Amino acid sequence: MTALLAGIVYLLYSPCLVCFSLAVKANLTLALPQNPTGIMASIIDLRFEHYHPEPTQLLVTQDTAPRLSWTFQNASSAFSPQSYDIEVSKEGSGSILELLCTVRRASSLSRLVPWPLDRHLRAREKISVRVRVWDSAGQDTPWSAPARLEIGLLSHADWQCERIAAPWASDTTVSDPEQLYRQEFSLPAASIVGTIDQARLYITAQGVYEAEINGQRVGDIFMAPGWTAYDARLPYQTYDVTSLLAGGVNCLGVRVAEGWFSGRIGFEGGHRNIWGPHTALMAQLEIRYVDGREERIVTDGSWQVTRGPIRLAEIYDGEKYDATLEVPGWSSPAASASITSSLENSAEISVVARWEPVLVMDFLPATTNLTTGFTEPVRRIEDVNPVQRITTPAGKTVLDFGQNLVGYVRLKNIIGPRGHQITLSHVEVLEDGEIATRPLRVCKAVDVYTLKGDASGEHYEPRFTFHGFRYVQVDGWDDTVDLSASIKAVVCHTDMRSAGTFDCSDPLLNKLYQNIRWGMRGNFLSVPTDCPQRDERLGWSGDLALFAPAATLIYDCFGMLKNWLVDVEYDQKVLGGVPAMVTPNSTIVDPVWCRRKPCAVWHDVTILAPWELYSETGDATILAQQYSSMTTWIDIVPRCKNGATHLWDPSIFQLGDWLDPAAPADAPWKSATDAQLVANAFLVHSLDLMVLISRIVGQTADCAKFSSDALATRQDFQNEYVSPNGRLISDSQTAYALAICFDLLTPTQAVVAGNRLKYLVHKNGFRIGTGFAGTPFLCEALARTGHTNIAYAMLLEKTCPSWLYPVTMDATTMWERWDSLLPDGSVNPGDMTSFNHYAFGAVATFLHGRVAGLRRLAPGWTKCCFVPLIGAEFNRAIVEHVTPFGLVSCAWETKQDGDGMNTIKMRALVPYGVTLEVVVPQETGEKTETVGMGEWVFKSRFSRDYEWPIKPLPLKS
C-alpha cells in the first residue's frame, strides 16, 4: 500500500510526461545494457543511517541501532541479490576485533537495512561492520570493506567534567575577547605508542571553540560546535587525539569565543546574549591504556584561563587579532607561572597574560541535551586565489577572487613592524569602483591583524568569524610585497557530499546552475540561512521551504536539514505551537517579528522540508520524527473566524509572494498576487501532503481528518479564487503557477489557466513576474500545460527580471532581488540587497528534471524517469544524481541530419535497485521503455515542430 501511495503522489506532484510537438520518421533503436562481463559485483559505500564513514574521519553518533545501506559496483544486468550476510564486530584494545554476530537474511534489501545485532550499542562502544550478498545463482560477493562506527556519550551521566567559564566580570553589551583555557597533565613516560590504546576528546562550548594539544590543533572543524537552539541541545564533538599525546607532561588548551551563543545575532542590528551572557567550556579527555586502565582529564576548578590575542570575534563585525598579545606556548607543556614570568620580563609585551583559576558553573540543566547531532560539521573546504588586483579611484587596493563565496581570507608570510595593522574589508560587489558596504547594513565584515614584528614572517587566518564576499579591500599592506602569493580566500560550509550535477548546451544556463550551487554552499553553514554577508544570516524557514527540492538534488543535505528540523520543532513548542520564522529562533527578543505569526509558506516548512527529505531518501522515519511538528502546525493555522470557509483567516498578515519584482522596494510583501491566495494555495498543498504522510506513518484517523479538510479547503479555494472558466481572481504568474502545480483546478480549468499563464508571460516579454512563493513553480506550470517553449523563452531571457540577467551582470551566486544590481552597475537602493540568496535558485529542479529530463517517480529513487524536454535551441544536456542506490546518469544529444530531420541519442546509467522509464521521441510522438540496472543507449530520428524563437505578441491598435 505504501509503495502504491508513493507512486500516486509522484504522479500527482511530479508528473514525468510533458507535451512534445515532435514528428518522428524513423524507428527507435535500443541498445542492450552495457555491463562488464566476468566481473563479480562488489559492495561499496557501506553506511550507517545517512552517515558516510570516511577512513580519515572518526564517525561518532548516538544512534545505537543504526540501519545499514550499501550500493553495488560492477553488477551485471543478470545480478539478482537474494540474501545478505552482515558481520558485526566490536573493536577492543589494540583494534582487536571481537565478533558479535553474523546474520544472514533472505532479502534483496540494500537500503536502510535493520540493525542486525539483538541489542543496542552502548556509550563509547566501537564496532566494525562488513557485508556480503548472495545472488540467485548462489554466488556471493566479496566481503565489503569494513565500515567503522563509534558511539558517543549518551547521557549527562557519561559526562564527568564540569562546566567552566572565565571568572572576570565583563560588559555583556559589547564583544568580549576570546578566552584561552589550559590544563597540564602527565602521562606515563614509557613509549606512548606502546602504552596508550586510544584517547578521545569529548568537547563542547557555549560559544565557539578550537582545541589544541601540545601546540597542535585538534581536528579540522570550523566554528564548532555549530549553531542550534542551545537551550534545548548543545552539540559536542569527539576527536581521536591518540597521536597528539606524548609521554611526560602534556597540555590541553582551548580557545573559546562568543559565536552565535552570546554574540550579536539577528536582523536589523541583531541582539546579544540570546542564549546566555557568558561563554563556557566543557571538555573530557578519556585515555585508555593497553592494560585496560582508564584515565580522564576533565574541565574542573583546576583549569586556568586568560584573555587571548583575538580581541574581537563577531559573526557580523569580524575578527581583530593582536599578535602582540599572543601567549607563547599557551597550549604546550610549560608551567603557567613560567609563561607569565617570561612575558612580564619581556620589554616588547605591553599586556601581560595573567592566568587565573576558572569559575566552575552548575552543570547543564537536564532539559538541555548534549548531542552529536545528525549533521556533518562545518569545515574549510577549498582555497581560492585572487584573480585580479584592483586599484580603486580612491587609491585603495582591492582583490577580486572571481567568486562570491563564504569563508575568510588567509594571510601568510607577512612582514612588517610591530604594532602595524592590516585591515581586510569584505564585500560582494563594487559600486563606482569602490567597495559597496551599504548592502551589509550595520555589519562591518572587517578583519584586522596587528603584527608582532616577526622578521621571519607571520601567518594569520580568522578562527571565529566568516564573511560573504567576492572582493576584499586590503589596507596597510606593503605595496612592494606580492599580494597574490600571500593571500587566499578559504571557502567554508557544512561538509556535504555533492549529490548532483547539470550541464547543457547553453553556457549561460550552465553558469546559472553553478551560481545556484555556490549560493547553496555559502548558505548551508551549520544551518540553512537566507544570506551569509549582512547583519542577518538567519535560518529563515521560507527560503528553505521553497528551495528544499533543489537542495536535495544538488547536495546530500539530509543530515543537516534533519538536524535543523529538530530545532524547528523545539522553537515551535516555545512559541506555543507556531514555528519560528527563523530557526534557531534568534528573533524571539524582537517583538515586531514575533507578532508576525503564524504565516503561510514560511511555517509550511514543517511539512514541506520533511516531505522532501523523505522523497529523496525513501526514509519514512523523518516523517515520523517530525509528525508532531506537522500536525501541530496544521492544527494551529487560523481559519476564517465565522466558519464560513476552511481558508486562512484573512485578517492574518501574510508575507505572500515575497519580493515579487513589481512590489515596492520598501514593501516586498505587496506583490501582484493576493497574499491570501498564496497562503490558501499552500494550505491545500500542505493538507494534501498530510493525507499522504499520515497514511505512511500509520495514523489512520488523522488521514481521514486531513482528507476531509483538504477536500473542503480545495473547494473553498475554488469558490473564492477561481472563475468557472479557469481564470483566477489574482491574474498573475504566481497565482496560475500555484494553482496548476498544486492541482487546485479541474482539468478543463487547468487548460485555461495554462493558456492564461502563457499569455501573461508572453505579454511580459518572457520576464519573471514572481517572488519567492511563485518562482519555483513557474516553468514547471508552463511545462505541465504543454507550453514548453514559453517556459524556455522565460528561462533563457536576459533582460531584468530574469534568471539570466544576473549572469549577464557577472553574478557568481543567486541574488535576493532580481535587480540587486541595476543595469548601470549601481546597487539597488532597497534595504535588502543581498548578492547571495539561494531562494530564486529553486529553478534548479527544472534544470535537472525538465531540461536534462531526470525526475523521481517514487520516494528514494526506486523509480524515476528520463524525459528530455526538447525545445528552444538546446541540443544536449546531461544530469547526474547520487541516489540511495548509487549514481544515475542521463544524457541526451540531438543533431541535425540535413534533411530537415534530427537524431536524438539518449544514454542512461542505472544502478541496481532503480527502475528508469525512458521516454524517447519516435514516430507516434514518443515511446516509453522501462529499464533496470545497466547502461542503456536509445537512438531515434525526429523533426522539431515548434516555433523558435517565439515571436512577440502583436501590438494592439
Buried (B, 14 or more C-beta within 10 A) or exposed (E): EBEEBBBEBBEEBBBBEBBBBBBBEBEBBBEEBEBEEEEBBBBEBBBBBBBBBEEEBBBBBBBBEBBBBBBBBBBBBEBEBBBBBBBBBBBEEEEEBEEBEEBEEEEBBBBBBEBBBEEEBEBBBBBBBBBBBBBEEEEBBEBBBBBBBBBBBBEEEBBEBBBBBBEEEBEEEEBBBBBBBBBBBEBBEEEBEEBBBBBBBBBBBBBBBBBBBBBEEBBEBBBBBBBBBBBBBBBBBBBBBBEBBBBEBBBBBBBBBBBBBBBBBBBBEBBBBBBBBBBBBBBBBBBBBEEEEEBEBBBBEBBBBBBBBBBBBBBBBBBBBBBBBBBEBBBBBBEBEEBBEBBEEEEEBEEBBEBEEBBBBEEBEEEBBBBBBBBBBBBBBEEBEBEEBBEBEEEBBBBBBBBBBBBBBBBEEBBBEEBBEBBBBBBBBBBEEBBBBEBBBEBBBBBBBBBBBEEEEBEBBBBBBBBBBBBBBBEBBEEEEEBEEBBBBBBBBBBBEEBBBBBBBBEEBBBBBBBBBBBBBBBBBBBBBBBBBBBBBBBBBBBBBBBBBBBBBBBBBBBBBBBBBBBBBBBBBBBEBBBBBBBBBBBBBBEEBBEBBBBBBBBBBBBBBBBBBBBBBBBBBBBBBBBEBBBBBBEBBEBBEEEEBBBBBBEBEBBBBBBBBBBEBEEBBEBBBBBBBBBBBBBBBBBBBBBBBBBBBEBEEBBEBBBEBBBBBBEBBBEBBBEEEBBBBBBBBBBBBBBBBBBBBBEEBBBBBBBBBBBBBBEBEBBBBBBBBBBBBBBBBBBBBBBBBBBBBBBBBBEBBBBBBBBBBEBBBBBBBBBBBEEEEEBBEBEBBBBBBBBBBBBBBBBBBBBBBBBBBBBBBBBBBBBBBBBBEBBBBBBBBBBBBBBBBBBBBBEEEEEEBBBBBBBBBBBBBBBBBBBBBBBEBBBEBEBBBBBBBBBBBBBBEBEEEBEEEEEEE
